[in-house]
Amino acid sequence: MYQMVRERLGALVGGVLGAVRRRAARRDAGMVTSEYAMGIVAAVAFAVVLYKVVTSGTVSAELQGIVKGALDARM
């Protein structure tokens, strides 16, 4: 009797857990095309802002100073 109850309970729990896993896999299968498009737009916008900052006069002068100092260093 105990063995039969244990087997049925195990089958019930296993079936419930399997259904939950299958439902979770379907719900979060990956990104859709619109999410990819928004990610690309955000990456391009970030690249443009970074490019503008790096090519600005102040930052460009500082970067040139750093590179010049590194090249003029004695070894």
MOQUICOR-V204071 format. One record per residue. N is the residue number from 1. OMEGA is omega in radians with two decimals (NA if undefined). D_FIRST is the distance of its C-alpha to the first C-alpha in whole Angstrom. Layout:
n={N N}
omega={OMEGA OMEGA}
d_first={D_FIRST D_FIRST}
//
This chain:
n={1 2 3 4 5 6 7 8 9 10 11 12 13 14 15 16 17 18 19 20 21 22 23 24 25 26 27 28 29 30 31 32 33 34 35 36 37 38 39 40 41 42 43 44 45 46 47 48 49 50 51 52 53 54 55 56 57 58 59 60 61 62 63 64 65 66 67 68 69 70 71 72 73 74 75}
omega={-3.13 -3.13 -3.14 3.11 -3.14 3.12 -3.14 3.12 3.09 3.11 3.13 3.14 3.11 3.11 3.13 -3.14 3.09 3.12 3.12 3.12 3.13 3.13 3.12 3.14 3.12 -3.06 -3.07 -3.07 -3.13 -3.13 3.07 -3.05 -3.13 3.10 3.06 -3.13 3.13 3.09 3.12 3.12 3.13 3.13 3.12 3.12 3.11 3.12 3.13 3.12 3.13 3.10 3.13 -3.14 -3.08 -3.12 3.08 -3.05 -3.06 -3.11 3.12 3.11 3.12 3.12 3.10 3.09 3.12 -3.14 3.13 3.11 3.14 -3.14 -3.13 -3.09 3.10 3.12 NA}
d_first={0 4 5 5 6 9 10 11 12 14 16 17 18 20 21 23 24 26 27 29 30 32 33 35 36 38 39 41 42 46 49 51 54 56 54 56 59 59 58 61 63 62 63 66 67 66 68 71 71 71 74 76 75 76 79 81 84 83 79 81 84 81 80 83 84 81 81 85 84 81 84 87 85 86 84}
//
